[in-house]
């Protein structure tokens, strides 16, 4: 067992589930987007005061109505240049290309039920590379059911495709010397999470459960195609949070989270927990967020 402890002091931290890194010396795949996130945590309490107008989209100035739904489409098109695509100290890979990122968010709010559907792609295309396409994507559906004013149920399902260029080995150049092969490390990830929250006047409590399954594609290298299934993982987390509204804009909370990370390469599997306490605000002038400190410990096989 190799216990490790850390003291965390974080501002506006998200508690979305993330996969464990399969190895300490490998880069972690980036998140595709945050299109589906409209709160810091699935257990952030309902505002004790009036709803914050700064976080609500309005039909008056943006969005396309479609029946009961409001659509928010956007697209980003531009160029991208990277002076060290695979993070190499000795032989950097330089590449320039095009970035295309379309996105659409759809919302349906009928009082007791609020549904958000979202989809996004982020393609980085480097035409000078043999394997120059790194395409990230995300599709998800989130639902909030207000059973009663003081009882809320939340659920979300999401699919992510994540791609990150890494080194696939060295190859010889015709005039002598060598260069690195830039090849994308690709993974498919599925997420399901649910939470229930209950308020008792100024007091609030909540429970959450989530699971994340990550499957890696084979990696193309100068030595051939190598399976990456040893990186595949299943992460499950359970959480509980309780707190008190100190004022209409400020609350104090404590939270306990436990996780189990099962990785195909069994010696990388682990289990752990995190205990935190802090303060949060739904609105403080133009800001909303949480500040907290706590202890995190992870035990490895």
C-alpha positions in Angstrom: 0.0 0.0 0.0 1.3 3.5 -0.8 -0.9 6.0 1.0 -0.7 9.6 -0.2 -2.2 12.7 1.4 -2.8 16.2 0.1 -4.2 19.4 1.5 -6.4 21.1 -1.2 -7.4 24.7 -1.2 -9.4 25.3 -4.4 -11.5 28.1 -5.9 -14.5 27.2 -8.1 -13.6 23.6 -8.3 -15.7 21.1 -10.2 -16.4 17.7 -8.8 -17.2 15.9 -12.1 -15.9 12.4 -12.2 -12.5 12.0 -14.0 -10.6 8.8 -14.9 -7.4 7.9 -13.1 -4.3 8.2 -15.2 -3.1 4.8 -16.3 0.6 5.6 -15.7 2.4 8.5 -14.0 4.5 9.3 -17.1 1.7 9.5 -19.6 -0.3 12.7 -20.4 -3.9 12.8 -19.3 -6.5 13.1 -22.0 -8.2 16.5 -21.8 -11.8 17.1 -21.1 -13.8 17.7 -24.3 -16.0 20.5 -23.0 -17.9 21.8 -20.1 -21.1 22.4 -22.1 -23.3 20.4 -19.7 -22.0 22.0 -16.5 -24.1 24.7 -15.0 -23.0 24.2 -11.4 -19.8 23.6 -9.5 -21.0 20.2 -8.3 -24.0 18.0 -8.7 -24.4 18.5 -4.9 -24.3 22.3 -4.9 -27.4 23.4 -3.0 -30.3 25.2 -4.5 -30.0 28.9 -3.8 -31.6 29.9 -0.5 -32.4 33.4 -2.0 -34.1 34.3 -5.2 -32.8 32.7 -8.4 -29.6 34.4 -9.6 -30.5 36.2 -12.9 -26.8 36.3 -13.9 -26.9 32.5 -14.5 -30.2 32.3 -16.4 -30.4 32.5 -20.2 -33.1 34.7 -21.5 -35.3 34.5 -24.6 -35.0 38.3 -24.9 -31.5 38.5 -26.2 -30.2 35.1 -27.3 -31.3 31.5 -28.2 -33.5 30.1 -30.9 -37.0 28.9 -29.8 -38.1 25.5 -31.0 -41.4 24.5 -29.4 -40.7 24.0 -25.6 -36.9 24.1 -26.3 -34.4 26.9 -26.6 -31.4 26.2 -28.8 -28.0 27.8 -28.4 -25.8 26.9 -31.4 -22.2 28.2 -32.0 -19.2 27.4 -34.1 -15.5 28.3 -33.8 -13.2 28.1 -36.8 -9.6 29.2 -36.6 -6.0 28.2 -37.0 -3.7 26.4 -34.5 0.1 26.1 -34.3 2.0 24.0 -31.8 5.8 24.2 -31.4 6.0 21.0 -29.3 3.0 18.8 -30.1 4.1 15.6 -28.3 5.9 17.3 -25.3 9.4 16.1 -26.3 12.5 17.7 -24.7 15.0 16.5 -27.5 13.0 16.3 -30.7 9.9 18.6 -30.7 7.2 18.0 -33.3 6.1 21.3 -34.8 2.8 21.5 -36.7 0.2 24.0 -37.8 -3.3 23.4 -38.9 -7.0 24.2 -38.6 -9.3 24.0 -35.6 -13.1 23.6 -36.0 -15.4 23.4 -33.0 -19.2 23.4 -33.5 -21.5 23.3 -30.4 -25.2 23.2 -29.7 -27.0 23.3 -26.3 -30.8 22.7 -26.1 -32.8 23.5 -22.9 -36.4 22.7 -22.0 -37.7 24.2 -18.8 -41.3 23.4 -17.8 -41.3 24.2 -14.2 -40.8 21.0 -12.2 -38.6 19.5 -14.9 -35.6 21.0 -16.6 -33.8 19.1 -19.4 -30.5 20.1 -21.0 -29.1 18.3 -24.1 -25.7 19.2 -25.5 -23.3 18.2 -28.2 -19.9 19.5 -29.2 -16.9 18.6 -31.3 -13.4 20.0 -31.3 -11.3 19.0 -34.3 -7.7 19.9 -34.5 -6.4 19.0 -38.0 -2.7 19.1 -38.9 -2.3 18.3 -42.6 1.5 17.9 -42.5 1.3 14.9 -40.1 0.7 11.3 -41.1 -1.9 11.1 -38.3 -2.8 14.7 -38.0 -6.4 14.5 -36.8 -7.2 14.8 -33.1 -11.0 15.0 -32.7 -12.6 15.5 -29.3 -16.4 15.2 -29.0 -19.1 15.2 -26.3 -22.8 14.4 -26.2 -24.9 14.5 -23.1 -28.3 14.8 -21.5 -29.0 16.2 -18.0 -32.3 16.4 -16.1 -33.4 18.1 -13.0 -36.7 17.1 -11.3 -38.0 19.4 -8.6 -40.1 16.9 -6.8 -40.9 19.5 -4.2 -39.6 22.9 -3.4 -37.1 21.4 -0.9 -36.5 18.0 -2.7 -34.6 17.9 -6.0 -33.4 14.9 -8.0 -30.6 15.3 -10.7 -29.3 12.8 -13.3 -26.9 13.0 -16.2 -25.5 10.7 -18.9 -22.7 11.7 -21.1 -20.4 10.3 -23.8 -16.9 11.7 -24.5 -14.4 11.0 -27.2 -11.0 12.2 -26.2 -7.9 12.5 -28.4 -4.4 13.8 -27.6 -1.3 13.6 -29.7 1.6 11.7 -28.1 4.9 10.3 -29.4 4.6 7.1 -31.3 8.4 6.4 -31.5 11.2 7.6 -33.7 11.8 7.1 -37.4 14.9 7.8 -39.6 14.9 10.7 -42.1 16.2 10.2 -45.7 19.0 12.8 -45.2 20.1 11.3 -41.8 18.9 12.0 -38.3 15.5 11.1 -37.0 12.1 12.5 -36.1 9.2 11.5 -33.8 5.9 10.2 -35.0 3.0 12.2 -33.6 0.0 9.8 -33.1 -3.3 10.4 -31.3 -4.1 8.5 -28.1 -7.9 8.1 -28.3 -10.4 7.0 -25.7 -14.1 6.6 -25.4 -15.7 7.5 -22.1 -19.2 7.0 -20.7 -20.5 8.7 -17.6 -23.7 8.3 -15.6 -24.5 10.1 -12.4 -27.4 10.8 -10.1 -28.0 12.9 -6.9 -30.8 13.7 -4.5 -30.9 16.9 -2.4 -33.2 17.8 0.5 -33.5 21.1 2.4 -34.8 21.7 5.9 -35.1 25.5 6.1 -31.5 26.7 6.1 -30.1 23.2 6.4 -29.4 21.0 3.3 -28.2 17.5 2.7 -27.4 15.5 -0.5 -26.2 12.1 -1.7 -24.6 11.3 -5.1 -23.4 8.3 -7.1 -21.6 8.3 -10.4 -19.7 5.8 -12.6 -17.2 6.5 -15.4 -16.1 3.8 -17.9 -13.1 4.6 -20.1 -12.0 2.4 -23.1 -8.8 3.2 -25.1 -8.2 2.6 -28.8 -5.2 0.8 -30.2 -2.1 3.1 -30.6 -0.3 3.4 -33.9 3.5 3.6 -33.5 6.6 3.1 -35.6 6.8 -0.4 -34.3 3.3 -1.3 -35.3 -0.2 -1.1 -33.7 -0.3 -1.8 -30.0 -3.4 -2.4 -27.9 -4.0 0.0 -25.0 -6.7 -2.1 -23.2 -4.4 -2.2 -20.1 -5.4 1.4 -19.6 -9.2 0.7 -19.6 -10.8 1.7 -16.3 -14.1 1.9 -14.3 -14.3 4.6 -11.7 -17.2 4.7 -9.2 -17.7 7.4 -6.6 -20.1 8.0 -3.8 -20.6 11.3 -2.0 -22.5 13.0 0.8 -22.8 16.7 1.5 -24.4 18.7 4.2 -24.4 22.4 5.1 -26.1 25.5 6.3 -27.1 28.8 4.6 -25.4 31.5 6.8 -27.0 34.2 4.8 -29.2 34.4 1.6 -25.9 34.5 -0.5 -23.4 32.5 1.6 -23.4 28.9 2.8 -21.0 26.6 4.7 -20.7 22.9 3.8 -18.9 19.7 4.5 -18.5 16.9 2.0 -17.2 13.3 2.0 -16.4 11.4 -1.2 -15.3 7.8 -1.7 -13.9 6.3 -4.9 -13.0 3.0 -6.4 -10.8 3.0 -9.5 -10.5 -0.4 -11.2 -8.0 -0.5 -14.1 -7.3 -3.4 -16.4 -3.7 -3.4 -15.3 -4.6 -4.4 -11.8 -1.5 -3.0 -10.0 -2.7 0.5 -11.0 -6.1 0.1 -9.4 -6.8 2.1 -6.2 -9.4 3.2 -3.7 -9.6 6.4 -1.7 -11.6 9.2 -0.2 -11.7 12.9 0.1 -13.0 15.0 3.0 -13.6 18.8 2.5 -15.2 21.7 4.2 -15.7 25.3 3.1 -17.8 28.2 2.1 -19.8 28.8 -1.1 -21.9 31.5 -2.7 -24.5 31.4 -5.4 -23.9 35.1 -6.0 -21.4 37.6 -4.6 -21.5 40.6 -6.9 -20.6 39.1 -10.3 -19.1 35.9 -8.8 -20.4 32.5 -7.8 -18.2 29.7 -6.5 -16.8 27.7 -3.5 -13.6 27.8 -1.5 -12.7 24.8 0.5 -9.9 22.8 2.2 -9.6 19.2 3.0 -7.8 15.9 3.0 -7.5 13.4 0.1 -6.0 10.0 0.4 -5.6 7.3 -2.3 -4.5 3.7 -1.7 -2.8 1.7 -4.5 -2.4 -2.0 -4.8 
